[in-house]
Structures are given as C-alpha cells and as structure tokens.
Amino acid sequence: MLPQKAKTVVTIYKVMAWITIILGTLGSIIAMISGGLVTGVLAMGDDSWAAIAGGLTIVFGLIGIVMSVIFGILYFMIAKHLPLKKDWARILAIIFGILMLFSFPIGTVLGIILLINIFSDEFKAWWEGSPS
C-alpha cells in the first residue's frame, strides 16, 4: 500500500503534468499568434526581417509546445512508475523537485514539498521495504 508521503508526490506530479501540457501549449500558441500579428504589421513595410522574425516565432512556439508535452509526459511517467518503485522514477522525481526550487514562488513551494516527502522517513521505509 502506498504511504501518504508517496501519494502526495504522485499527486503533485500528476497535477504538474496537466498544468505543464495545458499551460505550456496554450502559452506557446498565444506567443505564436501574437508574434504573427506583430510580424504581419511589420511586414506591411515590405521588410524581409519581418518574415524571418515571423518564421522564428512559429519555430520557437512549436518548440515550446513540444517541450511542454515532453515534460508533461515525463511527469506522468514519474507519477505512474514511482508507486512501482522504479529507481529511475525516484531519481527523476528528485531532480525535477530540485529544479522546481528555482521556479519562484509556486515551483519553489512544490519543490520543497516534493523533496521533504521524498526524503521523509516514511517514504524511505516504504521504498526500502518489500517490492510492490
């Protein structure tokens, strides 16, 4: 049975997965649209740099969408495989928890909660106990 500390970590990663996919994709789409509008206005003056800027806006927007989906999938994989006691899932959970500390203020709080739960005695005892 999954202890409360592990359930908390899994829940945070599930929520973070959805937030990352939805908001990352939405933000990238908004950036592409607004960049396209600005580029369209600049292109009225027959400026070739405007076309390049428009192309770059679309490329970076698409990269943002892909990265959001990749990180969302990674968060879902952590949430799915952590209860199965996969070492790589715990390592990734710790790494992403540390990286979240730099995303002030919400990411910092979530990172602290994740790391406190992962390094708690309850979580360690469950992790080192019998396999699930």
C-alpha positions as a Markdown table, in Angstrom:
| # | Residue | x | y | z |
|---|---|---|---|---|
| 1 | Met | 0.0 | 0.0 | 0.0 |
| 2 | Leu | 1.2 | 3.5 | -0.9 |
| 3 | Pro | 2.1 | 5.6 | 2.1 |
| 4 | Gln | 0.7 | 9.2 | 2.3 |
| 5 | Lys | 4.1 | 10.8 | 1.5 |
| 6 | Ala | 4.3 | 8.8 | -1.7 |
| 7 | Lys | 0.7 | 9.6 | -2.6 |
| 8 | Thr | 1.5 | 13.3 | -2.2 |
| 9 | Val | 4.5 | 13.1 | -4.5 |
| 10 | Val | 2.4 | 11.2 | -7.1 |
| 11 | Thr | -0.4 | 13.6 | -6.9 |
| 12 | Ile | 1.8 | 16.6 | -7.4 |
| 13 | Tyr | 3.4 | 15.1 | -10.4 |
| 14 | Lys | 0.0 | 14.2 | -12.0 |
| 15 | Val | -1.2 | 17.8 | -11.5 |
| 16 | Met | 2.1 | 19.2 | -12.7 |
| 17 | Ala | 1.8 | 17.1 | -15.9 |
| 18 | Trp | -1.6 | 18.5 | -16.8 |
| 19 | Ile | -0.5 | 22.1 | -15.9 |
| 20 | Thr | 2.7 | 21.8 | -18.0 |
| 21 | Ile | 0.9 | 20.4 | -21.0 |
| 22 | Ile | -2.1 | 22.7 | -20.9 |
| 23 | Leu | -0.5 | 26.0 | -19.9 |
| 24 | Gly | 2.8 | 25.3 | -21.9 |
| 25 | Thr | 0.8 | 24.6 | -25.1 |
| 26 | Leu | -1.6 | 27.5 | -24.5 |
| 27 | Gly | 1.2 | 29.9 | -23.8 |
| 28 | Ser | 3.1 | 28.8 | -26.9 |
| 29 | Ile | 0.1 | 29.2 | -29.1 |
| 30 | Ile | -0.6 | 32.7 | -27.7 |
| 31 | Ala | 3.1 | 33.6 | -28.3 |
| 32 | Met | 2.8 | 32.3 | -31.9 |
| 33 | Ile | -0.4 | 34.2 | -32.6 |
| 34 | Ser | 0.8 | 37.5 | -31.0 |
| 35 | Gly | 4.2 | 37.2 | -32.7 |
| 36 | Gly | 2.4 | 36.5 | -36.0 |
| 37 | Leu | 0.3 | 39.6 | -35.6 |
| 38 | Val | 3.3 | 41.8 | -34.8 |
| 39 | Thr | 5.2 | 40.3 | -37.7 |
| 40 | Gly | 2.2 | 41.0 | -40.0 |
| 41 | Val | 2.2 | 44.6 | -39.0 |
| 42 | Leu | 5.9 | 44.9 | -39.5 |
| 43 | Ala | 5.7 | 43.1 | -42.9 |
| 44 | Met | 3.4 | 45.8 | -44.2 |
| 45 | Gly | 6.5 | 47.9 | -44.8 |
| 46 | Asp | 7.9 | 45.1 | -47.1 |
| 47 | Asp | 10.6 | 44.3 | -44.6 |
| 48 | Ser | 12.3 | 40.9 | -45.1 |
| 49 | Trp | 13.4 | 40.8 | -41.5 |
| 50 | Ala | 9.8 | 40.7 | -40.5 |
| 51 | Ala | 9.3 | 37.4 | -42.4 |
| 52 | Ile | 12.3 | 35.9 | -40.7 |
| 53 | Ala | 11.0 | 37.1 | -37.3 |
| 54 | Gly | 7.6 | 35.5 | -38.1 |
| 55 | Gly | 9.2 | 32.2 | -39.1 |
| 56 | Leu | 11.3 | 32.2 | -35.9 |
| 57 | Thr | 8.2 | 33.0 | -33.8 |
| 58 | Ile | 6.4 | 29.9 | -35.2 |
| 59 | Val | 9.5 | 27.7 | -34.8 |
| 60 | Phe | 10.0 | 28.7 | -31.2 |
| 61 | Gly | 6.3 | 28.4 | -30.5 |
| 62 | Leu | 6.3 | 24.8 | -31.8 |
| 63 | Ile | 9.4 | 24.1 | -29.8 |
| 64 | Gly | 7.6 | 25.3 | -26.7 |
| 65 | Ile | 4.6 | 23.1 | -27.4 |
| 66 | Val | 6.9 | 20.0 | -28.0 |
| 67 | Met | 8.8 | 20.7 | -24.8 |
| 68 | Ser | 5.6 | 21.2 | -22.8 |
| 69 | Val | 4.3 | 17.8 | -24.0 |
| 70 | Ile | 7.7 | 16.1 | -23.3 |
| 71 | Phe | 7.9 | 17.4 | -19.8 |
| 72 | Gly | 4.2 | 16.6 | -19.2 |
| 73 | Ile | 4.8 | 13.0 | -20.3 |
| 74 | Leu | 7.9 | 12.7 | -18.1 |
| 75 | Tyr | 5.8 | 14.0 | -15.1 |
| 76 | Phe | 3.1 | 11.4 | -15.9 |
| 77 | Met | 5.7 | 8.7 | -16.2 |
| 78 | Ile | 7.1 | 9.6 | -12.8 |
| 79 | Ala | 3.6 | 9.5 | -11.3 |
| 80 | Lys | 2.9 | 6.1 | -12.8 |
| 81 | His | 6.2 | 4.4 | -12.0 |
| 82 | Leu | 7.0 | 5.8 | -8.6 |
| 83 | Pro | 4.4 | 3.6 | -6.9 |
| 84 | Leu | 6.1 | 0.6 | -8.7 |
| 85 | Lys | 9.3 | 1.6 | -7.0 |
| 86 | Lys | 11.3 | 2.2 | -10.2 |
| 87 | Asp | 14.7 | 3.7 | -9.3 |
| 88 | Trp | 14.7 | 6.0 | -12.4 |
| 89 | Ala | 11.3 | 7.5 | -11.4 |
| 90 | Arg | 12.6 | 8.3 | -7.9 |
| 91 | Ile | 15.8 | 9.9 | -9.3 |
| 92 | Leu | 13.8 | 11.9 | -11.8 |
| 93 | Ala | 11.4 | 13.0 | -9.1 |
| 94 | Ile | 14.3 | 14.3 | -7.0 |
| 95 | Ile | 15.9 | 16.0 | -10.0 |
| 96 | Phe | 12.7 | 17.8 | -11.0 |
| 97 | Gly | 12.0 | 18.6 | -7.4 |
| 98 | Ile | 15.4 | 20.3 | -7.2 |
| 99 | Leu | 14.8 | 22.1 | -10.5 |
| 100 | Met | 11.4 | 23.3 | -9.3 |
| 101 | Leu | 13.1 | 25.2 | -6.4 |
| 102 | Phe | 14.2 | 27.8 | -9.0 |
| 103 | Ser | 10.7 | 28.5 | -10.2 |
| 104 | Phe | 9.7 | 31.1 | -7.6 |
| 105 | Pro | 7.2 | 31.2 | -5.9 |
| 106 | Ile | 4.9 | 28.3 | -6.8 |
| 107 | Gly | 7.6 | 25.9 | -8.1 |
| 108 | Thr | 9.7 | 26.6 | -5.0 |
| 109 | Val | 6.9 | 25.6 | -2.7 |
| 110 | Leu | 6.1 | 22.5 | -4.8 |
| 111 | Gly | 9.8 | 21.6 | -4.9 |
| 112 | Ile | 10.2 | 21.9 | -1.2 |
| 113 | Ile | 7.0 | 19.8 | -0.6 |
| 114 | Leu | 8.3 | 17.1 | -3.1 |
| 115 | Leu | 11.8 | 16.9 | -1.6 |
| 116 | Ile | 10.5 | 16.8 | 2.0 |
| 117 | Asn | 8.2 | 14.0 | 1.2 |
| 118 | Ile | 10.7 | 12.0 | -0.9 |
| 119 | Phe | 13.4 | 12.3 | 1.8 |
| 120 | Ser | 11.0 | 11.6 | 4.7 |
| 121 | Asp | 11.4 | 8.5 | 6.9 |
| 122 | Glu | 8.0 | 7.2 | 5.9 |
| 123 | Phe | 8.9 | 7.4 | 2.1 |
| 124 | Lys | 12.3 | 5.8 | 2.7 |
| 125 | Ala | 10.9 | 3.0 | 4.8 |
| 126 | Trp | 8.3 | 2.3 | 2.1 |
| 127 | Trp | 10.9 | 2.5 | -0.7 |
| 128 | Glu | 13.3 | 0.1 | 1.0 |
| 129 | Gly | 10.6 | -2.3 | 2.1 |
| 130 | Ser | 9.2 | -5.2 | 0.2 |
| 131 | Pro | 8.7 | -4.7 | -3.5 |
| 132 | Ser | 5.2 | -3.7 | -4.7 |
